[in-house]
């Protein structure tokens, strides 16, 4: 479980997050929704210790991210909004292997995991391709493969369908659903698209750096979404 | 647009050059780089050129690929030639020879990246830069820096092109210093943004600068044969 306790984050004298208290339950599909600039990405970056709280705490499986950032990063994978910048190496299979090398896994195992991950995502034919030559949809899948290969317990998807066409959007969303249902991976989806709420078990609504709703999707009302500046 | 920036991109081919150890290929690039400018005699240059030509054939690089890869250097060659014509009229042949040497150097570098995956290059860089540990320089940092540069240089060109087009579409005059400055600033800002995102991604994927690459590189028979061949070549040229 990921838990935040009175999480505050300040950047240049301005609070980006104020007193956030939420829990991400294991195996759940949680959607963080809010208007642009409401603090969604900042909150998610605390889950894998890319940011640490100015005040309060974040716990990943009961371990404080301030005390053990590596624990958070090895458990919480992150697919960034600008996924093109997430790709470190030029060749697809090499990029997917990057995180595995950092986990100090043996070469033979790395090769097996990379092959398996690429096959699962049906991009094994791209293994030797240069990432600069891929389409946006393909790059998104490679970025995702790099995270899935590390077998995280939780994965944060930061607006994963932005800039994608309808076909690629559907493909990515069906993969995310599959990871949650079949792979038992806890999903944290950041979005400002109301339609993406349909996948969620739990919803966190952010407005002006604060959580205005946190709970089961069935309890979320249109009024709250309107209050958050989202057209319900 | 991306396909214009093809210099040095790896192509998976079943060739002798591809099968050579990445470390030895890197050492050869240094040796050949020195050779291409150190050879004095015209016969030596001819033999060396034939050797480079044979390397191109052995690497299974097509003529169209070679031309496409060399196209970005076309203006540099023309510029160098013009400089020789304008300022060294009596040494035009010398100028052509220098451009030829430069061309050989580019082709040799191109062959390295064309026949070696970034992964293998990085492992080779890490292994070859191990002695730098004495100066507290971490080989993995060097290796990742190289890989990031290879990955993002084409991205920078694309961003440059896109920004230039969007500025031109809004009637910018790129002969004006003010607009050139703006173009450079915008591209730099975007690249800094990417660098920040990349830094997050590296941390998120548990980047560890102290980690030693476990990939084992082994010499095969072609590596040993190539050493013998290169030594013979150097003796013939000199």
Interface residues (C-beta under 8 A of the other chain):
Chain A: X45 X48 X50 X70 X73 X74 X77 X78 X80 X82 X84 X85 X86 X87 X88 X89 X90 X91 X94 X97 X98 X99 X101 X102 X103 X104 X106 X107 X128 X130 X131 X132 X133 X146 X147 X150
Chain B: X2 X3 X5 X9 X10 X12 X117 X118 X119 X122 X144 X147 X148 X150 X151 X154 X155 X193 X194 X197 X198 X200 X201 X202 X203 X204 X205 X206 X207 X208 X211 X213 X214 X215 X216
